Amino acid sequence: MTQKSPLNTLIEIEEKNTDDAAKRLGNAIRAHEETQKKLALLVQYRDDYDSRFQDGAAKGLSITQYHNFQSFIRKLDSAIDGQKQVVKDAEHKIQLARQLWQDHERKRLSYGTLQNRAEVSQQSKEAKRDQKAMDEHASRSFFYKR
């Protein structure tokens, strides 16, 4: 039974960490898409409401109706500004999640490179050991044939 090397353990840990980071990145991207959809809906609603205001203003509005429209448009603008900040925050979370995923992937690849180097070194040692054994065997055969 072969013994599990510490590098294999580190690679497995980093594979799990990379997978987890990739899932978090995917979740951050989906959350960002949702925030963008909400922003688009708010902007569309504000545009629609502004069109109704323009139509109403062309037909004539009372001062109360005018103030109500203006007040509501300001509230929509405030909500849009707030949603824009939410979108920015979601973009920042994507950047952080992407960086975390890249860090784990880099570590995983580094451990893989170290493992490959160790395997090559081990194979080289085994080849030298085999060659030495073959040389000794050939030498003994030569001396015993005399």
Beta strands, then each sheet from edge to edge (+ up, - down):
end
